[in-house]
Amino acid sequence: RINSACNGFFIPEYFFMRLPVAALFAAALSTLSWAALAGGVIQGEVTDALDKKPVAGAAMTLTAAELGSPRSTTTDAAGAYRFDDLPPATYSVQAQATGYQPFTRPGVALRAERGLRVNIVLLPQNLDK
């Protein structure tokens, strides 16, 4: 059958039945393309080397040539940190906290759409490495 109610254009009725399916397909494709653009994650926990307790308020810095400028955050009360939406690259993760020796972990290779856990153990300032 032909639907003649569309301003003089003749459109088959089955077109309107397939329109919701096409809309769902387009929505699924847009979701997939968004996921492909989503970046990776580097996260972890910072703890004290002696008592294994979390180090809250540690300054975390993430560097890589692909980033341009470094990204920074601080650990929460549980010693946790997280860097989101990262492009694939080889990163350096640095941690600094009052009373502790600074720590750098170079060579952290992040691949597209992946997550890495980089846990860090800090030595108290008065201990040798």
Protein Blocks (a to p, Z undefined) as FASTA:
>chain_A
ZZfkggoiacdfklmmmmmmmmmmmmmmmmmmmmmmpccddddddddfklopacehiacd
dddfklopacdddddfkopacdehiacdddddddddehiacdddehiacdehiacddddd
dddfkbcZZ
